[in-house]
Amino acid sequence: MGHVEISHLEYYLPDGRVLFDDASFRVGEGTAVALVGANGAGKTTLLRMIAGDLQPHGGSVTISGGLGVMRQFVGTTGREEQKKAGDEHGGPGALPADASVRDLLVSVAPERIAVAARAVDAAELAMIAQDDEKTQMAYAQALSDWADVGGYDYETDWDVCTTAALGMPFDKAQWRGLNTLSGGEQKRLVLEALLRGPEEVLLLDEPDNYLDVPGKRWLEEAIKATPKTVLFISHDRELLSRTAEKIISVESGAAGSSVWVHGGGFDSFHEARKDRFARFEELGRRWDEEHAKLKKLVVTLRQAASVSHALATRYAAAQTRLKKFEEAGRPEEPPREQSITMRLKGGRTGVRAFTLEGLELTGLMLPFDLEVFYGERIGVLGANGAGKSHLLRLLAGDDTVAHSGSWKLGARVVPGHFRQTHAHPELLGRTVRSIIEEEHALSRGAAMGALRRYELDRQEEQKFESLSGGQQARLMILKLELSGVTALLLDEPTDNLDLESAEALQTGLEAFDGTVLCVTHDRWFARTFDRFLVFGADGRVYESPEPVWDVTRVERDR
């Protein structure tokens, strides 16, 4: 069994600011522990230091047992997401655009397997270029080395992984291009490999992103069943509730981020955190009261000592006591709590906000009819690739979406579209404040007030591409708020939001005077919707009063 222990970890940002000053925690053998915190607080940086991608500036990281790592973006997904952020090279773990399924599996294999696999690849390429005795001998040696490190045993395991994740054996799947797989399929493949691998400690950075709900349920059961030690980052409240045995909260403060360990699960986390902040406030209040008493005593004795020299000794003692009290310092300041307020206003529209008749998205689904009335909250559910995002794009006015049938907006319906990905080339190179000021004709003061409500004021001079995924998501929701839309078309809005931001969005939607159509795989978030539009695996689209996640099973029963 393996464990992770970090002790007094320090890390400074390139501009000299402190990110972590004294972070310490331990993840015990065989436990599943979640790392949570605000977007930008340093969760991924912390995980990258444990993985060895970044070197801390102080403190230590201790790991027993082999280490398996799933980074935030895997495979070609890593390269594409980093390109959207303005980095052409991709992040750690990102693979070239022409990478194969085998390349992805090799990238998360132990180092000895990865080295031997790349040697076989190089020898095969040399054979294609020049098939002589020397290259044949090199190829034979590479195959022998592959056998010696247990490569063929790994291929047997990979066969199980590709069958589970892709529905095909390894010999058929290995040369398939990763660009033909969805982000969810790539993540599932990596998770299958890591969970079946020999590493005793797994670091998983948002393993549930891109997974549909059946995939998330599989992940929950896999985490609960594995004997491995698992430290993972997630914003999915259902996943956290079902799997995390402990919660490590990364909390921003004036002097950088700190970590706090909650020994219970997610269900008791919020109440425990609330009690913790209350204790901080109580200790601070008591210190202030005692400080005021001592200062008052010193003043009183100074006046008395000026009249009676007999009180001079007591006055000196009081001065010494006050000095020592102040030198000891005020109790530790509590971490800064996020305070996000989303004022999604909307406005009255016609009774029918959206009317669809015989609508068919070409090649994705069968024709269907739908009426969405003013004020309704509709959850759009279904498997990845079923056409949900295409529907929202069409209703937002994207005329490149191939379709037949008809659709129309109701009177005074002004749609606002939140896209699943944050690929906004028009925003690259622009600062957060300039985007809000210029696109919404706001003064600097008004722009800063709006950014402050979304906890983005500290990022006012940051360029869009340097924001975290959650910060980008908050900025795009703020842009919707300022645009005066009366109908929201939201495509996976909680995917990158931290816990507080997701809860703020829920509160904002409750107060929104308009209509909401929302694609989501967030089971916690879905509980807030009125009814559901389900995209079935067979192309049928139907309505349901309750969330339907396992569309394949439901369709067999129907």
LINRA-V73611 format. One record per helix or strand. SS is the DSSP state (alpha for helix, beta for strand). FROM is the first residue (numbers start at 1). LEN is the number of residues. Records with the same first field share a line. If there is no record, write none. Layout:
# LINRA-V73611
SS: FROM-LEN  FROM-LEN
This chain:
# LINRA-V73611
beta: 3-10  18-10  32-6  58-7  67-4  94-1  100-1  177-1  201-5  229-5  246-8  256-7  346-1  352-10  368-6  377-6  403-7  415-4  431-1  463-1  487-5  513-1  515-5  531-5  541-4
alpha: 43-9  75-10  101-7  111-19  133-16  151-16  170-4  178-3  183-14  213-13  237-7  266-42  309-20  388-8  425-3  432-9  444-10  457-3  464-3  469-14  499-13  523-4  551-7
